Amino acid sequence: MHGKKMPECRAHHDCFANHDGVCHCLNDNNFNGKDCPFYKTAETVRREQNGGSDYGAKKM
């Protein structure tokens, strides 16, 4: 993203997309006073991507 600044995010410090107060997924995080619909914790994303299993705990 050359020349475009990523938006600051102070609403959810535990969001998977929030790195040092900057949203790394959205170009605009103005939701007109509403909460971010994109917000998820890193733990939630990990569980969703792995079908709820922990690494190494999945039986094959």
C-alpha positions as CSV (number, residue, x, y, z in Angstrom):
1,M,0.0,0.0,0.0
2,H,2.2,2.7,-1.3
3,G,1.4,6.2,0.0
4,K,-1.8,5.2,1.8
5,K,-1.8,5.2,5.6
6,M,-3.6,2.5,7.4
7,P,-6.2,3.6,9.9
8,E,-5.5,3.9,13.6
9,C,-7.7,1.7,15.8
10,R,-8.0,2.3,19.6
11,A,-11.3,0.5,20.0
12,H,-10.0,-3.1,20.2
13,H,-6.5,-3.6,21.4
14,D,-7.0,-7.4,21.3
15,C,-8.2,-7.6,17.7
16,F,-6.2,-9.9,15.4
17,A,-5.9,-7.1,12.9
18,N,-4.7,-4.5,15.4
19,H,-1.0,-4.1,15.4
20,D,0.4,-1.4,17.6
21,G,-2.8,0.6,17.3
22,V,-3.1,0.3,13.5
23,C,-5.7,-1.8,11.7
24,H,-3.9,-4.0,9.1
25,C,-7.1,-5.3,7.4
26,L,-9.3,-2.3,6.7
27,N,-8.7,0.9,4.7
28,D,-11.4,2.7,6.6
29,N,-12.6,2.0,10.1
30,N,-15.3,4.7,10.4
31,F,-18.5,2.8,11.2
32,N,-20.6,5.9,12.1
33,G,-20.4,5.4,15.8
34,K,-21.1,1.6,15.7
35,D,-18.7,-1.1,16.8
36,C,-16.4,-2.6,14.2
37,P,-18.2,-5.6,12.6
38,F,-14.8,-7.0,11.6
39,Y,-13.5,-7.3,15.2
40,K,-12.3,-10.8,16.3
41,T,-9.7,-11.8,18.8
42,A,-6.7,-13.7,17.6
43,E,-7.9,-16.7,19.6
44,T,-11.3,-16.6,17.8
45,V,-9.6,-16.5,14.4
46,R,-7.4,-19.4,15.3
47,R,-10.3,-21.5,16.4
48,E,-12.3,-20.8,13.3
49,Q,-9.4,-21.5,10.9
50,N,-8.7,-24.9,12.6
51,G,-12.3,-26.0,13.1
52,G,-12.0,-25.6,16.9
53,S,-9.0,-27.8,17.4
54,D,-5.7,-26.9,18.9
55,Y,-2.5,-27.4,16.9
56,G,-1.4,-31.0,17.3
57,A,-4.6,-32.2,18.9
58,K,-6.4,-33.1,15.7
59,K,-6.8,-36.8,15.2
60,M,-6.4,-38.1,11.6
